Amino acid sequence: MSMESPQEISVGTLLFIAQRAFEEEIAAELYEQGFQFTMAQGRLAARIAQQGSRLTDLADAAGITKQSAAYLLKELKSSGLVQSQPDPQDARAQRVLLTDRGHAAQQAARGIERGIEHRWSQLIGAADFAQLKRILESLRPHLDRHQPGAD
């Protein structure tokens, strides 16, 4: 265990700790609801757009190789969470879509997220939590190259 003082912990590390706790809680609660997948599979599935996504776009957004994304998607298909269909804009490509079960898992995850945010808001105070969220939202256009509408 590290013995760093709060001033020595980078904001990146603090954000990572919060993100990891967020993901672990979502995965644990989804598991209890009968949705079984690995953290890596969940991270990839969370990036699937409502209208579907191409494998290459998912791999890029997740920061993994196309081969790794294909493997994870194969596992998600086996779990009945995603399906593939031809891309209407490119006959050579496939679009990955959530199945009804995948949509149910995604909706459940969104509910869990709201619960986590509510609890964290109570832990640090509603005003501080709202300010934290506003600050992070103001950084997003400068950092998130996968944000809808980003160049």
N, C-alpha and C positions, 0 to 999 in steps of 0.2 A: 504494500500500500504506500502511496506517495505521501510525503510529508510537506508538500508545497503550501506556501501561504496563499491566501485568496488572491493576493496581488500577482502571484507568479502563474496562476492558472489562466491560460489564454481564453479569449472569448470563443474561439473555435472549439476548444475542449469542453467548455461549458455548454455550448450548443449541441455538441455531440452527445454529451451525457443526457441532456434533456430529450434529444431525438431518440436515443437508444431506449430510454425509459418509456417514452411515448409508444414506440413500436412494440416493445416487449409486452406492454399492457394490452395493446390492441390484439396482438397475436395470441396471448394467453386467453383473453375473453372470447375471441373468435373460436379458438380450439374448444373451449367449454360449450360453445353453441354448435359444435359439430363440423366446423370448417377446419380442415387439416391441411397445412402447407408450411413450408419452411419460411424463414424470414426473407431469404433471397427471392423465393417465389412471390411472396407477398409484396415485396418492394417493386417487382416487375409488374405484377397484376395491378397495383395501385396506379400505374402510369398508363394503363389502357384507356384511351379516349372513349367517350360515349359512342361515337360513330365507328369505333375500331381504330386500330393502329397497325402500322407495318412493323415487322420484326426489326428491321434496321433502325427505325425511329425509337422503338422500345429499348434496344440495346444501347443506343447513343444516350438516351435520357437516363438510363440506369448506370451508365459508365462501365459497361461490360462488353465483352466481345459478342459478335453475332452468334457464334457457336454456343456460348454460355446461355444467351437469351433463348436460343432454340431448344436447348436442353431443359431449361426451366419451364418454357412453354409446353413442352412435351409432358412434363410432370403435371402441370396445371390442367392440361387436357385430360390426363388420366384421372384427375380428381373431379372432372366435370365442371370446372370453373371457367374454362375458356374454350373457344372453338375457332377454327380458321375458315375463311371463305375467300374466293378470288377477289382481288382488289378491282373494283369497277373502273378505276382510272389507269390500271396497268395490269394487263392480263398475265404478265410474268410474276407478279407479286401477289402475296397473300395478306389479308387483313385479319388481325386477331381481334376477336370480339368476346366480351363476357357472355356467358350463358345466363339463363335465368338464375341458376344457383350462384354464379359469379356476381350477378347484380345483387342478389340477396346478401352475399358476403360483404360486398362493397357498402351496401346500405347499413348493415350491422356495424361495420367499421366506422362509418360516419357518425353513428349514434354513440359509439364508444369514444370517439374523438371529442364529441361535444361534452361527454361526461368528464373526460380528463381535463379539458379546458375549464370546465366549471369548477372542478376540484382545485386545480392549480390557481384559479382566480381567487378562490377562498383562502388558499394557503398564503398568497402574497398580497392579497387585497385586489378588489375589482379595478381600482384606478391604476395601480401599478401593472396589472396584467393587461389592461387595455392599452396602456402606454407601450409596454413591451411588444404587443402585437402590432401597434401602429409603426413602431420603429422598424421592426422586421419587415413589415409590408413596404415601408419606404425604401428599404435596401433591395427588395426583390427585383425591381426593374434594372438595377445595376449588376445583379449577380446571376439571375436565373435565365440562362440562354434558352431554356425549354419552356418558358412562360408563353402561354398563348399570345400570339402577336409579336413575339420577339423576333428580331432579324436573324 
